[in-house]
Amino acid sequence: MEEITKKVNKNYLVKILILSVVIFFIVFGSLRLYRIIKVDRSTYTFDGATGQFTFNIVENNKLKQHVVSVYVFEDDGKEHEKVIPLRYGPKEMKDITVEKDIDNLVLLDLSKEDTLKDLIYITQDPKLVEESNRDSIVASLEIMKVVGDYSFGVYKIPMQMAYTAKGSTNLPIITCKDTESSKGVIFLKYGNGNRIYSEEGCVILEATTSEGLIKVADRLVLDLLGVF
């Protein structure tokens, strides 16, 4: 009976991860429709650290998103638009404290000059997936869609989800102790506040609620995009 229960739990978590990834790509597929229709939206501008940013608020199936565009030069020498939907906008993040220069710590191999990391893990306690009603997975995907090595990614650094302890899936076990100059670790956790800070090179995203995990992840994304 115990073995059957473990298999059921494993299948359940695998389905959660697969569903989350499917939702991830559906969101980006829907951006083509957004470009054409832009239904039920309002627009606002935000004076960011590196310039003025325009956000379009789009609501689809009761899911509100703040959509911002940035432009990136890629290997072909051309400038490409990256359309990035986020659950929260910059005006909703006043309660989040952020360590100075955290963006450099996330992205750069600080042992070399002007070099991005080779790999970044996003890790969490395996129990956090269910405790947060899968919001910890959503928070991870918010970061991965901007930093990750995808066609729509901005920085195109390979990223991988992980756990801090053995779970019911085959994700690697990664903790803050695995942080290296070329290999970054982002650790999602519950805590006493909404904040982003580091310990010995490991970037920690801490929130008091499940939705707070997504908000803190979006705050990090906006730091990486130069909004803050």
Short mmCIF file of the C-alpha atoms (twelve columns), coordinates in Angstrom:
data_MODEL
# 
_entry.id   MODEL 
# 
loop_
_atom_site.group_PDB 
_atom_site.id 
_atom_site.type_symbol 
_atom_site.label_atom_id 
_atom_site.label_alt_id 
_atom_site.label_comp_id 
_atom_site.label_asym_id 
_atom_site.label_seq_id 
_atom_site.Cartn_x 
_atom_site.Cartn_y 
_atom_site.Cartn_z 
_atom_site.pdbx_PDB_model_num 
ATOM 1   C CA . MET A 1   0.000   0.000  0.000   1 
ATOM 2   C CA . GLU A 2   2.865   2.401  0.841   1 
ATOM 3   C CA . GLU A 3   4.473   1.748  -2.547  1 
ATOM 4   C CA . ILE A 4   1.186   2.448  -4.356  1 
ATOM 5   C CA . THR A 5   0.785   5.722  -2.428  1 
ATOM 6   C CA . LYS A 6   4.292   6.826  -3.417  1 
ATOM 7   C CA . LYS A 7   3.550   6.090  -7.071  1 
ATOM 8   C CA . VAL A 8   0.308   8.078  -6.882  1 
ATOM 9   C CA . ASN A 9   2.097   11.041 -5.291  1 
ATOM 10  C CA . LYS A 10  4.857   10.860 -7.879  1 
ATOM 11  C CA . ASN A 11  2.367   10.796 -10.737 1 
ATOM 12  C CA . TYR A 12  0.491   13.717 -9.191  1 
ATOM 13  C CA . LEU A 13  3.605   15.897 -8.963  1 
ATOM 14  C CA . VAL A 14  4.723   14.943 -12.458 1 
ATOM 15  C CA . LYS A 15  1.305   16.029 -13.745 1 
ATOM 16  C CA . ILE A 16  1.672   19.321 -11.859 1 
ATOM 17  C CA . LEU A 17  5.021   20.031 -13.503 1 
ATOM 18  C CA . ILE A 18  3.792   19.043 -16.961 1 
ATOM 19  C CA . LEU A 19  0.632   21.154 -16.553 1 
ATOM 20  C CA . SER A 20  2.703   24.129 -15.403 1 
ATOM 21  C CA . VAL A 21  5.001   23.890 -18.421 1 
ATOM 22  C CA . VAL A 22  2.008   23.561 -20.768 1 
ATOM 23  C CA . ILE A 23  0.438   26.675 -19.227 1 
ATOM 24  C CA . PHE A 24  3.787   28.422 -19.614 1 
ATOM 25  C CA . PHE A 25  3.849   27.884 -23.379 1 
ATOM 26  C CA . ILE A 26  0.127   28.569 -23.812 1 
ATOM 27  C CA . VAL A 27  0.666   31.994 -22.264 1 
ATOM 28  C CA . PHE A 28  3.373   32.795 -24.792 1 
ATOM 29  C CA . GLY A 29  1.359   31.392 -27.654 1 
ATOM 30  C CA . SER A 30  -1.465  33.704 -26.685 1 
ATOM 31  C CA . LEU A 31  0.833   36.710 -27.015 1 
ATOM 32  C CA . ARG A 32  0.360   36.594 -30.779 1 
ATOM 33  C CA . LEU A 33  -3.361  37.087 -30.192 1 
ATOM 34  C CA . TYR A 34  -2.566  39.855 -27.725 1 
ATOM 35  C CA . ARG A 35  -0.551  41.721 -30.355 1 
ATOM 36  C CA . ILE A 36  -3.593  41.771 -32.653 1 
ATOM 37  C CA . ILE A 37  -6.510  42.317 -30.293 1 
ATOM 38  C CA . LYS A 38  -5.352  43.728 -26.934 1 
ATOM 39  C CA . VAL A 39  -8.821  43.177 -25.476 1 
ATOM 40  C CA . ASP A 40  -9.917  44.677 -22.152 1 
ATOM 41  C CA . ARG A 41  -6.727  46.532 -21.451 1 
ATOM 42  C CA . SER A 42  -5.449  49.750 -20.001 1 
ATOM 43  C CA . THR A 43  -2.008  51.261 -20.425 1 
ATOM 44  C CA . TYR A 44  0.327   53.039 -18.024 1 
ATOM 45  C CA . THR A 45  3.941   54.163 -18.018 1 
ATOM 46  C CA . PHE A 46  6.516   53.718 -15.276 1 
ATOM 47  C CA . ASP A 47  9.689   55.757 -14.870 1 
ATOM 48  C CA . GLY A 48  12.236  52.998 -14.371 1 
ATOM 49  C CA . ALA A 49  15.910  52.944 -13.479 1 
ATOM 50  C CA . THR A 50  16.981  52.739 -17.132 1 
ATOM 51  C CA . GLY A 51  14.162  54.667 -18.804 1 
ATOM 52  C CA . GLN A 52  10.409  54.825 -19.197 1 
ATOM 53  C CA . PHE A 53  8.519   51.553 -19.563 1 
ATOM 54  C CA . THR A 54  5.014   51.082 -20.956 1 
ATOM 55  C CA . PHE A 55  2.796   48.383 -19.467 1 
ATOM 56  C CA . ASN A 56  -0.437  47.088 -20.980 1 
ATOM 57  C CA . ILE A 57  -2.875  45.474 -18.561 1 
ATOM 58  C CA . VAL A 58  -4.614  42.533 -20.204 1 
ATOM 59  C CA . GLU A 59  -7.325  40.413 -18.594 1 
ATOM 60  C CA . ASN A 60  -8.080  36.990 -20.058 1 
ATOM 61  C CA . ASN A 61  -10.263 34.402 -18.305 1 
ATOM 62  C CA . LYS A 62  -10.061 36.489 -15.113 1 
ATOM 63  C CA . LEU A 63  -6.239  36.376 -15.184 1 
ATOM 64  C CA . LYS A 64  -4.831  39.896 -15.182 1 
ATOM 65  C CA . GLN A 65  -1.354  40.414 -16.572 1 
ATOM 66  C CA . HIS A 66  0.949   43.387 -16.910 1 
ATOM 67  C CA . VAL A 67  2.622   43.121 -20.304 1 
ATOM 68  C CA . VAL A 68  5.867   44.974 -21.003 1 
ATOM 69  C CA . SER A 69  8.082   44.926 -24.100 1 
ATOM 70  C CA . VAL A 70  11.872  45.206 -24.180 1 
ATOM 71  C CA . TYR A 71  14.262  45.148 -27.125 1 
ATOM 72  C CA . VAL A 72  17.345  42.945 -27.233 1 
ATOM 73  C CA . PHE A 73  20.199  42.557 -29.709 1 
ATOM 74  C CA . GLU A 74  20.790  38.884 -30.455 1 
ATOM 75  C CA . ASP A 75  23.478  36.829 -32.222 1 
ATOM 76  C CA . ASP A 76  22.152  37.789 -35.662 1 
ATOM 77  C CA . GLY A 77  23.029  41.413 -34.898 1 
ATOM 78  C CA . LYS A 78  19.391  42.462 -35.084 1 
ATOM 79  C CA . GLU A 79  17.177  43.993 -32.417 1 
ATOM 80  C CA . HIS A 80  14.313  41.749 -31.325 1 
ATOM 81  C CA . GLU A 81  11.215  42.653 -29.333 1 
ATOM 82  C CA . LYS A 82  10.526  40.523 -26.266 1 
ATOM 83  C CA . VAL A 83  6.957   40.681 -24.982 1 
ATOM 84  C CA . ILE A 84  6.829   39.750 -21.302 1 
ATOM 85  C CA . PRO A 85  3.585   39.159 -19.370 1 
ATOM 86  C CA . LEU A 86  3.768   39.358 -15.580 1 
ATOM 87  C CA . ARG A 87  1.188   38.803 -12.867 1 
ATOM 88  C CA . TYR A 88  2.162   42.006 -11.049 1 
ATOM 89  C CA . GLY A 89  3.230   45.456 -12.178 1 
ATOM 90  C CA . PRO A 90  5.914   47.715 -10.677 1 
ATOM 91  C CA . LYS A 91  3.385   49.831 -8.751  1 
ATOM 92  C CA . GLU A 92  2.330   46.770 -6.716  1 
ATOM 93  C CA . MET A 93  5.764   46.002 -5.283  1 
ATOM 94  C CA . LYS A 94  6.359   48.631 -2.611  1 
ATOM 95  C CA . ASP A 95  6.296   46.009 0.152   1 
ATOM 96  C CA . ILE A 96  9.270   44.077 -1.282  1 
ATOM 97  C CA . THR A 97  12.817  44.795 -0.110  1 
ATOM 98  C CA . VAL A 98  15.618  43.991 -2.533  1 
ATOM 99  C CA . GLU A 99  19.347  43.699 -1.987  1 
ATOM 100 C CA . LYS A 100 21.404  46.157 -4.020  1 
ATOM 101 C CA . ASP A 101 22.867  44.831 -7.311  1 
ATOM 102 C CA . ILE A 102 20.993  41.538 -6.989  1 
ATOM 103 C CA . ASP A 103 20.574  41.495 -10.775 1 
ATOM 104 C CA . ASN A 104 24.332  41.155 -11.287 1 
ATOM 105 C CA . LEU A 105 24.477  38.335 -8.760  1 
ATOM 106 C CA . VAL A 106 21.733  36.452 -10.609 1 
ATOM 107 C CA . LEU A 107 23.120  36.843 -14.104 1 
ATOM 108 C CA . LEU A 108 26.883  37.296 -14.030 1 
ATOM 109 C CA . ASP A 109 29.879  35.068 -13.431 1 
ATOM 110 C CA . LEU A 110 31.605  37.560 -11.165 1 
ATOM 111 C CA . SER A 111 34.945  35.741 -11.480 1 
ATOM 112 C CA . LYS A 112 35.127  36.915 -15.107 1 
ATOM 113 C CA . GLU A 113 34.516  40.217 -16.822 1 
ATOM 114 C CA . ASP A 114 31.173  40.746 -18.579 1 
ATOM 115 C CA . THR A 115 30.330  37.020 -18.627 1 
ATOM 116 C CA . LEU A 116 26.933  35.461 -18.001 1 
ATOM 117 C CA . LYS A 117 26.568  32.368 -15.852 1 
ATOM 118 C CA . ASP A 118 26.650  28.976 -17.572 1 
ATOM 119 C CA . LEU A 119 23.627  27.616 -15.687 1 
ATOM 120 C CA . ILE A 120 21.089  28.742 -13.104 1 
ATOM 121 C CA . TYR A 121 19.001  26.455 -10.886 1 
ATOM 122 C CA . ILE A 122 15.687  27.481 -9.327  1 
ATOM 123 C CA . THR A 123 15.241  25.304 -6.282  1 
ATOM 124 C CA . GLN A 124 12.699  24.856 -3.505  1 
ATOM 125 C CA . ASP A 125 11.608  22.417 -0.840  1 
ATOM 126 C CA . PRO A 126 9.523   19.772 -2.651  1 
ATOM 127 C CA . LYS A 127 6.727   20.320 -0.111  1 
ATOM 128 C CA . LEU A 128 6.409   23.946 -1.223  1 
ATOM 129 C CA . VAL A 129 4.734   22.923 -4.503  1 
ATOM 130 C CA . GLU A 130 1.632   21.638 -2.734  1 
ATOM 131 C CA . GLU A 131 1.803   24.081 0.185   1 
ATOM 132 C CA . SER A 132 1.700   27.009 -2.257  1 
ATOM 133 C CA . ASN A 133 -0.973  25.401 -4.464  1 
ATOM 134 C CA . ARG A 134 1.618   25.316 -7.294  1 
ATOM 135 C CA . ASP A 135 2.292   29.063 -7.083  1 
ATOM 136 C CA . SER A 136 5.958   28.274 -6.438  1 
ATOM 137 C CA . ILE A 137 6.067   26.641 -9.883  1 
ATOM 138 C CA . VAL A 138 4.419   29.715 -11.423 1 
ATOM 139 C CA . ALA A 139 7.005   31.910 -9.668  1 
ATOM 140 C CA . SER A 140 9.809   29.789 -11.109 1 
ATOM 141 C CA . LEU A 141 8.374   30.054 -14.621 1 
ATOM 142 C CA . GLU A 142 8.046   33.834 -14.321 1 
ATOM 143 C CA . ILE A 143 11.830  34.002 -13.937 1 
ATOM 144 C CA . MET A 144 12.666  31.286 -16.437 1 
ATOM 145 C CA . LYS A 145 10.757  32.909 -19.301 1 
ATOM 146 C CA . VAL A 146 13.001  35.988 -19.067 1 
ATOM 147 C CA . VAL A 147 16.344  34.493 -18.071 1 
ATOM 148 C CA . GLY A 148 16.080  31.086 -19.737 1 
ATOM 149 C CA . ASP A 149 17.471  29.814 -23.012 1 
ATOM 150 C CA . TYR A 150 14.257  30.095 -25.039 1 
ATOM 151 C CA . SER A 151 13.435  31.943 -28.261 1 
ATOM 152 C CA . PHE A 152 11.425  34.444 -26.200 1 
ATOM 153 C CA . GLY A 153 14.071  34.688 -23.447 1 
ATOM 154 C CA . VAL A 154 16.047  37.863 -22.862 1 
ATOM 155 C CA . TYR A 155 19.305  36.513 -21.418 1 
ATOM 156 C CA . LYS A 156 19.203  32.938 -22.743 1 
ATOM 157 C CA . ILE A 157 20.988  31.333 -19.808 1 
ATOM 158 C CA . PRO A 158 20.193  27.618 -19.399 1 
ATOM 159 C CA . MET A 159 17.953  27.129 -16.364 1 
ATOM 160 C CA . GLN A 160 16.675  24.089 -14.521 1 
ATOM 161 C CA . MET A 161 14.170  23.465 -11.757 1 
ATOM 162 C CA . ALA A 162 15.443  21.583 -8.704  1 
ATOM 163 C CA . TYR A 163 14.550  20.536 -5.172  1 
ATOM 164 C CA . THR A 164 16.468  21.060 -1.945  1 
ATOM 165 C CA . ALA A 165 15.677  17.490 -0.876  1 
ATOM 166 C CA . LYS A 166 14.533  14.288 -2.510  1 
ATOM 167 C CA . GLY A 167 11.029  14.602 -3.863  1 
ATOM 168 C CA . SER A 168 8.646   12.442 -5.844  1 
ATOM 169 C CA . THR A 169 10.126  13.484 -9.200  1 
ATOM 170 C CA . ASN A 170 13.581  13.108 -10.692 1 
ATOM 171 C CA . LEU A 171 14.537  16.748 -10.327 1 
ATOM 172 C CA . PRO A 172 18.149  17.273 -9.170  1 
ATOM 173 C CA . ILE A 173 18.832  18.060 -5.509  1 
ATOM 174 C CA . ILE A 174 20.322  21.544 -5.333  1 
ATOM 175 C CA . THR A 175 20.822  23.789 -2.299  1 
ATOM 176 C CA . CYS A 176 22.489  27.141 -1.766  1 
ATOM 177 C CA . LYS A 177 25.704  25.256 -0.965  1 
ATOM 178 C CA . ASP A 178 25.911  24.287 -4.648  1 
ATOM 179 C CA . THR A 179 26.347  27.918 -5.735  1 
ATOM 180 C CA . GLU A 180 29.428  28.569 -7.866  1 
ATOM 181 C CA . SER A 181 30.653  31.589 -9.786  1 
ATOM 182 C CA . SER A 182 29.473  30.092 -13.093 1 
ATOM 183 C CA . LYS A 183 26.518  28.156 -11.656 1 
ATOM 184 C CA . GLY A 184 23.817  30.181 -9.940  1 
ATOM 185 C CA . VAL A 185 21.168  29.077 -7.473  1 
ATOM 186 C CA . ILE A 186 17.854  30.842 -6.826  1 
ATOM 187 C CA . PHE A 187 16.045  29.531 -3.738  1 
ATOM 188 C CA . LEU A 188 12.291  30.028 -3.253  1 
ATOM 189 C CA . LYS A 189 10.941  29.835 0.296   1 
ATOM 190 C CA . TYR A 190 8.331   31.032 2.747   1 
ATOM 191 C CA . GLY A 191 9.534   33.502 5.356   1 
ATOM 192 C CA . ASN A 192 8.631   36.432 7.580   1 
ATOM 193 C CA . GLY A 193 8.702   39.046 4.820   1 
ATOM 194 C CA . ASN A 194 8.621   39.685 1.086   1 
ATOM 195 C CA . ARG A 195 12.230  40.205 0.108   1 
ATOM 196 C CA . ILE A 196 15.076  39.295 -2.225  1 
ATOM 197 C CA . TYR A 197 18.541  38.870 -0.738  1 
ATOM 198 C CA . SER A 198 21.629  36.688 -0.953  1 
ATOM 199 C CA . GLU A 199 23.692  34.419 1.247   1 
ATOM 200 C CA . GLU A 200 27.157  33.437 0.027   1 
ATOM 201 C CA . GLY A 201 26.194  34.019 -3.592  1 
ATOM 202 C CA . CYS A 202 22.863  32.195 -3.422  1 
ATOM 203 C CA . VAL A 203 19.893  34.391 -4.350  1 
ATOM 204 C CA . ILE A 204 16.929  33.890 -2.004  1 
ATOM 205 C CA . LEU A 205 13.343  34.869 -2.829  1 
ATOM 206 C CA . GLU A 206 11.276  34.922 0.345   1 
ATOM 207 C CA . ALA A 207 7.543   35.570 0.700   1 
ATOM 208 C CA . THR A 208 4.874   35.279 3.354   1 
ATOM 209 C CA . THR A 209 2.154   33.845 1.074   1 
ATOM 210 C CA . SER A 210 1.876   31.702 -2.044  1 
ATOM 211 C CA . GLU A 211 0.839   34.690 -4.181  1 
ATOM 212 C CA . GLY A 212 3.703   36.600 -2.615  1 
ATOM 213 C CA . LEU A 213 6.112   34.110 -4.188  1 
ATOM 214 C CA . ILE A 214 4.869   35.156 -7.631  1 
ATOM 215 C CA . LYS A 215 5.045   38.838 -6.760  1 
ATOM 216 C CA . VAL A 216 8.618   38.538 -5.473  1 
ATOM 217 C CA . ALA A 217 9.581   36.596 -8.624  1 
ATOM 218 C CA . ASP A 218 8.074   39.352 -10.790 1 
ATOM 219 C CA . ARG A 219 10.002  41.949 -8.770  1 
ATOM 220 C CA . LEU A 220 13.216  40.109 -9.577  1 
ATOM 221 C CA . VAL A 221 12.259  39.981 -13.253 1 
ATOM 222 C CA . LEU A 222 11.713  43.743 -13.332 1 
ATOM 223 C CA . ASP A 223 15.117  44.232 -11.722 1 
ATOM 224 C CA . LEU A 224 16.674  42.087 -14.440 1 
ATOM 225 C CA . LEU A 225 14.901  44.132 -17.131 1 
ATOM 226 C CA . GLY A 226 16.168  47.437 -15.734 1 
ATOM 227 C CA . VAL A 227 12.805  48.666 -14.483 1 
ATOM 228 C CA . PHE A 228 14.195  48.954 -10.911 1 
# 
